[in-house]
Every structure is written in structure tokens, then in C-alpha cells.
Amino acid sequence: MKIVIAGAGEVGSHLAKLLSNENQDIILIDENADKLTTLDANYNIMTLVGCPTNFSSLREASVASADLFIAVTPYETDNVVACSMAKNLGASTTVARIASYDYMDPANREMVRKMGVDRLIYPEYLAAIEIITALQHSWVRHWFELHEGQIILVGVRVPGSAQIAGMQLKDFAHTNHHFHVSAIKRNHETIIPRGDDYIQDGDILYITTTRDHVHDLLDLTGKVSHRIRKVLIMGGSKIAVRLTNMAGDDFRFRIIDSDLKRCHELPGKCPECEIIHGDARDPELLADVGLDDTDAFIALTDSSETNILACLTAKEHGVKKTIAEVENIQFISQAEGLNIGTIINKKLLASSSIFQMLLDSDSSTSKCLALTDAEVAELEARPGSKITKAPVKDLRLTRDMTLAGLIRDRQGMLISGNTVIQPGDHVLVFCLSGAIHKVERLFN
């Protein structure tokens, strides 16, 4: 597949790196030659110094033959214009990163399509959805479900006191038939485990199960589900605004921001929220606003370090659920090791949206979750595909992937070695980075 990415900022660069691992034909356009030089030298991509809203640059990138054109510059208007130009030049599918909800409003969607923008990526909107999910399922790090919860994948940190800590996976499988440990995050590395692996104190387990049994994991993993009502947000960012507008009446939000001008703007954007001016890193201020009586603390400032430290402080005060925006991908593993709770990263969320488009032209029928070094995807088994030819144990799947569960006739079920995948099954696949299209070929 030929993919042209306009914009070598954080999102564009991250996408280019990930997609280069998938053996895609990638061209990255940016006006900043210095940004492109490093990427060109270290990754399997082509780069072009040029302006994404310049016809000559787009023609030089051969967008007319592009299967996918992705505009992710920092400027919303440039992204929409670039997509419009690319579509008119012949690009099959165009994707624009936007920075406001206006483009997503159903009343404007048809007009946006006529402008030449097929898909929209609004990272702040995706982040808000992720945070709401985290608040609804307070005991997990990740919650990923298919077909209204028929199959559920949770990411949960296992304390040494948990029933399953120290257990060998083959013993866990024998005694707990309703769960499949799809992956383990240990010491900054994600591994696809085998039966002789042990569950260790501090592991983050990615466990697949069905809706009827997901709550049994609470006892097995030593977790307690807390009802989240009072939520304190540090940083009146776009994510905070989108979150408070989308969450409805389920939560009571308070926002602390150190910028007085922003505090004056927020009441108009978040009419149901209490706005507090001050520095949320100040212990006295946190005591005054009742941090000890808060159910969840969300750190959404521009600084990953500040967000991590603030969540650690909230943990020390006994806050049940903490969520941090960590935009520096190199910090994510360290943050997970510090046990700060759920981590939000807009680049990974944008990557998930792009992978959905690559896996299925109708991305409404597929789902994908991009982690720092792995992907989780829902794939449909096509008639005649290799994945349907034999029981799973005889397919000789590589060690960088595992089939975790499937949906058949709208019912969720786990996959064992004796399972035979049938055409039309929707299968949950967990694989390490760079393997997703190797997996995809098995299904097509």
C-alpha cells in the first residue's frame, strides 16, 4: 500500500516509524529538512522536503497513486486543504487531523466529505473516550471490547498478593478456562507468553475473556472496582474540555489550571465544571480542594513529567484512580513501572485510528489498539484464507502473535489450540509491533 503522510511532527513521525515496520510504501512530506533527515536515515521510508498545501509538492510525492493520504501537520486548516488537494489529484482515501469538534459535527460531515476529506482524526476526542472508559472501569489499565462486550481484553497490573501471582500460565489455563493471557508487559517489554511462563509480581497482564466472566478477574488479580464520581483534573486542556462535555452527568468534574486567562475561558467551555485557579503541584492547594476525598485524578498538562509526578502525589493521598497524559513515548514504560495508573498518549490513539483504516476499508467494522510496542486488532476471516485451513495448533503461527478470542454468530468465545477459525469469524489478535500485516495476510 502506498501511503503519503503530510507533516513530520510528533504524530506524523510516529506514524511513519510504525508504518515503516509494516513494510508499507511510505512518503513523508514536511517543510523542515532537519526533521526528515533523521527519519530518512533510520527508517524504511522516503522523505520529501515540501509544502503539503503546494500542488507541485503533492505531485512530486505522486499522491495521484496514493492509497492513503494522511495530513497531520499542527494546523487544522492546512490538513483539510491538503486532503482536498490530494483527493482531487487522485488519492484514494484522505485523512485529516483536526483540532476542533466542529468538523465532526454530523451536520457538517457531508460538507467535509465533499471538500475531499474521507476520514477525520481528532486526538483530543479519542483521548476523551479513552479517559471515560478508564473512569468506568477503574480497576484496569486498558479496556478493549468487541461487539458490545462479547469479547473483552483488559490490561491489569498484578500485585504480589494476587491469587495468580507466581502461577505458571499452563496451570492458570487448566484451572481458569474462561481466560486467555494474551500478552505480558514486563520490564519495559511486551512478550507473547507460552505455557511455561510464570506470572510475576508487577506484571501487566493482557487477559482476554467474555462478558460473563470479566468480573471474576477482580478476585484473581487482587483488584477492587471503585465507583468513580468526584474527578479532579489538572490542566484545562482541549482534552479536559472535550472530556467534560462528553461524559454527561456520570461524573462531577473540577479543573485546576495555573493560567488565569484560561480559567476565565473555561466556564464558557465547561459550564458544569468547577474551575479553580492555582498550581495543582502545590500540596496545600490540593489539600484545600479536597484531594483526599477525590475518586479520580487526571493530569492533562503539556508536561509529561509534571503529569507523572502529580499522579504519584495523588496516589500517595489515596486517590483510587489516576490517569496521566504522557506524550513522550519514551516515558511510557517508565511511567507504567511507577504504577501511576492509566496512561493516555495521543500519538498512540491516532495510530490506532490509522491501523483501523489499513486493516479494513470500512473501519466501523474493525478495531485496533496501538500500544508502545504491540498492536491489538480485530480481523475478519475471509473465505479461503489460510487462518481457516486447520486448527490453530496446526497453523504454525509465529511467536510474535497470538489469537485471543473470536466472535461467531454474535457470540464471544475464547480460542484454544483445537479451535478452527471459520469464514466470517471476527478474531481478536495480539501481536508485537511490525507483525500486524503478517497477521493480516493470514486472514485474507
C-alpha positions in Angstrom: 0.0 0.0 0.0 1.3 3.5 -0.9 0.8 6.0 2.0 1.7 9.7 1.9 2.0 11.4 5.2 1.9 15.2 5.3 3.6 16.6 8.4 6.7 15.3 10.2 5.7 16.5 13.7 5.2 14.1 16.6 2.2 12.4 15.2 3.4 12.2 11.6 6.9 11.0 12.6 5.5 8.3 14.9 3.1 7.1 12.3 5.9 6.9 9.7 8.1 4.9 12.1 5.3 2.4 12.9 4.1 2.0 9.3 7.7 1.5 8.1 7.8 -1.6 10.3 4.7 -2.9 8.4 6.6 -2.9 5.0 4.4 -0.2 3.6 5.5 2.2 0.9 5.7 5.5 2.9 6.4 9.0 1.7 6.7 11.7 4.4 6.4 15.4 3.4 7.5 18.3 5.5 9.0 21.8 5.0 11.6 21.2 7.7 14.5 19.3 6.2 16.2 18.7 9.5 13.2 16.7 10.8 13.2 14.5 7.7 17.0 13.8 7.6 17.0 11.7 10.8 13.9 9.8 9.8 15.2 9.1 6.3 18.5 7.7 7.7 16.9 5.4 10.3 13.6 4.1 8.9 12.4 2.4 5.7 10.6 5.5 4.3 11.1 8.1 1.6 11.1 11.8 2.5 10.3 14.9 0.6 11.0 18.5 1.6 8.0 20.4 0.5 4.7 22.1 1.5 1.7 19.8 1.9 -0.6 22.5 0.5 1.6 23.1 -2.6 0.5 21.3 -5.8 4.0 20.8 -7.0 5.0 19.1 -3.7 1.9 16.8 -3.8 2.6 15.9 -7.5 6.3 15.1 -6.7 5.0 12.8 -3.9 2.8 11.1 -6.5 -0.3 11.5 -4.4 -2.4 10.5 -7.5 -1.4 6.9 -6.9 -1.6 7.0 -3.1 -3.9 4.5 -1.5 -3.9 6.6 1.7 -3.1 10.3 2.2 -2.7 11.4 5.8 -2.4 15.1 6.8 -1.2 15.5 10.4 0.5 18.9 10.4 -0.1 21.0 13.5 -2.5 23.2 11.6 -6.1 22.0 11.1 -6.8 24.2 8.1 -3.6 23.1 6.3 -4.6 19.4 6.9 -8.1 19.9 5.4 -6.8 21.9 2.4 -4.0 19.3 1.8 -6.6 16.5 1.8 -8.8 18.3 -0.5 -5.9 18.9 -3.0 -4.7 15.3 -2.7 -8.3 13.9 -3.3 -8.7 16.0 -6.4 -5.3 14.9 -7.6 -6.4 11.2 -7.3 -5.6 9.9 -3.8 -7.9 7.0 -2.9 -8.6 7.8 0.7 -7.7 11.0 2.6 -7.4 11.5 6.4 -7.1 14.9 8.2 -6.1 15.5 11.7 -8.3 18.2 13.2 -8.2 20.3 16.3 -11.9 21.1 16.9 -15.1 19.2 17.2 -16.8 21.4 14.5 -15.6 19.2 11.7 -17.0 16.1 13.4 -20.5 17.5 13.9 -22.9 15.3 12.0 -24.5 18.4 10.5 -21.2 19.3 8.8 -19.9 15.8 7.9 -21.3 15.6 4.4 -19.8 19.0 3.6 -16.5 17.8 4.9 -16.6 14.8 2.6 -17.5 17.0 -0.4 -14.4 19.0 0.4 -12.3 15.8 -0.1 -11.7 14.6 3.4 -12.8 11.0 3.8 -11.8 10.4 7.5 -11.0 12.6 10.5 -8.6 12.1 13.3 -9.3 14.2 16.4 -6.8 13.1 19.0 -8.4 15.0 21.8 -11.7 13.4 21.1 -10.1 9.9 21.1 -8.3 10.7 24.4 -11.6 11.8 26.0 -13.2 8.5 25.0 -10.2 6.6 26.5 -10.5 8.5 29.7 -14.2 7.9 30.1 -13.6 4.2 29.6 -10.9 4.3 32.2 -13.2 6.0 34.7 -16.0 3.5 34.0 -13.6 0.5 34.6 -11.4 1.9 37.4 -9.5 -1.4 38.2 -7.8 -1.8 34.8 -5.1 -0.1 32.8 -6.7 -0.9 29.4 -10.2 -1.9 28.4 -10.8 -3.1 24.8 -14.0 -4.7 23.8 -15.6 -6.2 20.6 -19.2 -6.4 19.6 -20.7 -4.7 22.7 -18.5 -6.6 25.1 -18.9 -10.1 23.8 -15.1 -10.3 23.9 -13.1 -8.1 26.3 -9.4 -7.6 26.6 -8.2 -5.9 29.8 -4.7 -4.8 30.8 -4.2 -5.1 34.5 -1.2 -4.8 36.8 -0.8 -7.9 39.1 0.4 -7.3 42.7 2.4 -9.9 44.5 -0.6 -10.6 46.8 -2.9 -11.6 43.9 -4.1 -15.2 43.6 -2.4 -15.7 40.2 1.0 -14.2 41.1 3.7 -16.8 40.8 1.4 -19.2 38.8 2.6 -20.8 35.6 0.4 -20.0 32.7 -0.3 -23.6 31.8 -1.6 -24.1 35.3 -3.6 -20.9 35.1 -5.2 -22.2 31.9 -6.1 -25.5 33.4 -7.8 -24.1 36.4 -9.4 -21.0 34.8 -10.9 -21.9 31.5 -12.6 -18.6 30.9 -9.4 -16.5 30.5 -6.6 -16.3 28.0 -3.4 -14.4 28.9 -2.6 -12.8 25.5 0.5 -10.8 26.5 2.6 -9.7 29.4 4.3 -6.3 29.8 7.4 -6.9 32.0 10.5 -4.7 32.5 9.6 -2.3 29.7 9.0 -5.1 27.2 5.8 -6.7 25.9 6.0 -10.5 25.4 3.7 -13.1 23.8 3.8 -15.7 26.6 3.8 -19.5 26.4 2.6 -22.1 28.8 5.9 -22.4 30.7 6.0 -18.7 31.5 5.2 -17.5 35.1 3.1 -14.6 36.2 5.3 -12.3 38.3 4.7 -9.5 40.8 4.3 -6.3 38.9 3.5 -7.8 35.5 0.9 -6.0 33.4 -1.2 -8.9 32.0 -3.4 -8.5 28.9 -6.2 -11.0 29.6 -9.0 -11.9 27.1 -12.3 -13.1 28.4 -16.0 -13.0 27.8 -18.5 -10.5 29.2 -20.0 -13.1 31.7 -16.6 -13.7 33.3 -14.7 -10.4 33.3 -15.7 -9.6 36.9 -14.1 -12.9 38.1 -10.8 -11.3 37.2 -11.1 -8.9 40.1 -10.5 -11.6 42.7 -7.9 -13.4 40.6 -5.8 -10.2 40.1 -6.4 -8.8 43.6 -8.3 -5.7 42.3 -11.3 -3.8 43.6 -13.7 -1.9 41.4 -14.4 1.6 42.7 -17.4 3.7 41.7 -15.9 7.0 40.3 -17.9 10.1 40.9 -15.7 13.0 42.0 -13.0 13.8 39.5 -10.2 16.4 39.8 -8.5 17.4 36.5 -5.1 19.2 36.5 -4.9 21.3 33.3 -7.7 22.9 31.4 -6.5 21.5 28.0 -8.6 20.6 24.9 -8.8 17.1 26.2 -10.3 18.3 29.5 -12.9 20.4 27.6 -13.9 17.5 25.3 -14.0 15.1 28.3 -16.2 17.2 30.4 -18.6 17.8 27.5 -18.8 14.1 26.5 -19.1 12.5 30.0 -22.6 13.6 30.7 -23.9 13.5 34.3 -21.9 10.4 35.4 -19.1 12.4 37.0 -18.6 15.7 38.9 -15.6 17.5 37.5 -13.3 20.2 38.9 -10.5 21.7 36.8 -7.4 23.3 38.2 -5.3 25.5 35.9 -2.4 27.8 36.7 -3.2 30.2 33.7 -5.7 32.8 35.0 -6.7 33.7 31.4 -7.6 30.1 30.7 -9.6 29.9 33.9 -11.7 32.8 32.7 -12.3 31.0 29.4 -13.2 27.6 30.8 -16.6 28.3 32.3 -17.9 29.0 28.9 -16.4 25.8 27.5 -17.2 23.6 30.6 -20.4 25.1 32.1 -21.0 22.2 34.5 -17.5 22.2 36.0 -16.0 24.0 39.0 -12.9 25.9 37.8 -10.0 26.6 40.2 -7.1 28.9 39.6 -3.8 27.6 41.0 -0.9 25.2 40.7 -2.0 21.6 41.2 1.5 20.7 42.2 1.0 22.7 45.4 0.2 20.3 48.3 -1.6 23.0 50.2 -3.9 23.7 47.3 -4.6 20.0 46.8 -5.5 19.7 50.4 -7.8 22.8 50.2 -9.7 21.4 47.2 -10.1 18.0 48.9 -7.8 15.7 47.1 -8.2 13.1 49.8 -11.9 13.0 49.0 -11.5 12.7 45.3 -12.3 9.4 43.4 -10.1 10.1 40.4 -7.3 12.4 39.5 -6.5 13.2 35.8 -3.3 15.1 34.9 -3.6 16.8 31.4 -0.9 19.5 31.4 1.6 19.9 28.5 4.4 18.3 30.6 4.6 14.5 30.8 6.9 14.8 33.8 4.5 17.0 35.7 1.6 14.7 34.9 3.5 11.7 36.1 4.6 13.3 39.4 1.2 14.7 40.0 -0.4 11.3 39.7 2.2 9.8 42.1 1.2 12.5 44.6 -2.5 11.7 44.1 -1.7 8.0 44.7 0.0 8.9 48.0 -3.2 10.7 49.0 -5.2 7.5 48.4 -6.9 8.6 45.2 -8.5 5.4 43.8 -7.9 6.1 40.1 -5.2 8.2 38.5 -4.8 9.0 34.8 -1.9 10.8 33.2 -1.3 12.2 29.7 2.2 11.1 28.7 3.0 12.4 25.3 6.7 11.4 25.4 6.6 7.8 24.2 10.0 7.1 25.8 8.5 7.9 29.2 5.6 5.5 28.9 7.4 2.3 30.1 9.0 4.2 33.0 5.6 5.6 33.9 4.0 2.1 33.8 6.8 0.9 36.1 5.9 3.7 38.6 2.4 2.4 38.8 0.7 5.7 38.1 -2.4 4.1 36.6 -3.8 4.6 33.1 -1.7 6.4 30.6 -3.0 8.5 27.7 -1.0 9.2 24.6 -2.5 11.0 21.6 0.1 9.6 19.2 -0.8 6.0 20.0 -4.5 6.8 19.8 -4.0 8.4 16.3 -2.0 5.3 15.3 -4.9 3.1 16.3 -7.2 5.0 14.0 -4.8 4.7 11.1 -4.3 1.0 11.7 -8.1 0.5 11.6 -8.1 2.1 8.2 -5.3 -0.1 7.0 -7.0 -3.3 8.3 -10.4 -2.6 6.9 -11.6 -0.1 4.4 -14.8 0.1 6.5 -13.1 0.9 9.8 -16.5 0.9 11.5 -16.3 -3.0 11.4 -12.8 -3.2 12.8 -11.0 -2.1 15.9 -7.3 -1.6 16.7 -5.4 -0.7 19.8 -1.9 0.5 19.4 0.4 0.1 22.4 4.0 1.3 22.7 5.4 -1.9 21.2 2.4 -4.0 20.2 -1.0 -3.9 18.5 -4.3 -5.4 19.2 -6.6 -5.8 16.3 -10.0 -7.3 15.3 -9.8 -9.1 11.9 -12.5 -10.9 9.9 -11.5 -14.3 8.5 -12.2 -14.3 4.8 -13.4 -17.4 2.8 -10.5 -19.4 1.7 -8.0 -17.6 4.0 -5.1 -19.6 5.5 -6.4 -18.9 9.0 -9.4 -21.2 8.3 -7.5 -24.1 6.9 -6.6 -26.0 10.1 -7.0 -26.0 13.9 -5.0 -23.1 15.5 -2.4 -25.5 16.9 -1.5 -26.7 13.4 -1.2 -23.2 11.8 2.4 -22.8 12.9 1.8 -19.2 14.0 5.0 -17.2 14.8 5.9 -16.3 18.3 5.1 -12.6 17.8 1.4 -13.1 17.7 -1.5 -14.9 19.5 -5.2 -15.4 18.7 -7.1 -14.5 21.8 -10.8 -14.7 21.1 -13.4 -14.5 18.4 -17.0 -13.5 17.7 -19.1 -16.1 15.9 -22.8 -15.6 15.3 -22.7 -12.6 17.6 -21.3 -14.8 20.4 -17.9 -14.3 22.0 -15.7 -17.3 22.7 -12.0 -17.9 23.6 -9.6 -19.6 21.2 -7.7 -22.8 22.1 -5.3 -24.9 20.1 -8.2 -27.1 18.8 -10.3 -24.1 17.6 -10.9 -24.0 13.9 -11.4 -20.4 12.7 -14.4 -20.2 10.3 -15.0 -17.7 7.5 -16.9 -14.7 8.9 -15.4 -15.0 12.4 -14.2 -11.8 13.9 -10.9 -12.6 15.7 -9.0 -10.7 18.3 -5.3 -10.8 17.5 -2.5 -9.6 19.8 0.8 -9.1 18.1 4.1 -7.3 18.5 4.9 -4.2 16.5 5.7 -4.9 12.9 3.7 -8.1 12.7 0.2 -6.8 12.1 0.3 -7.1 8.3 1.9 -10.5 8.6 -1.2 -11.4 10.6 -3.5 -9.7 8.1 -2.2 -11.9 5.3 -3.4 -15.0 7.2 -7.0 -13.6 7.2 -7.3 -12.5 3.5 
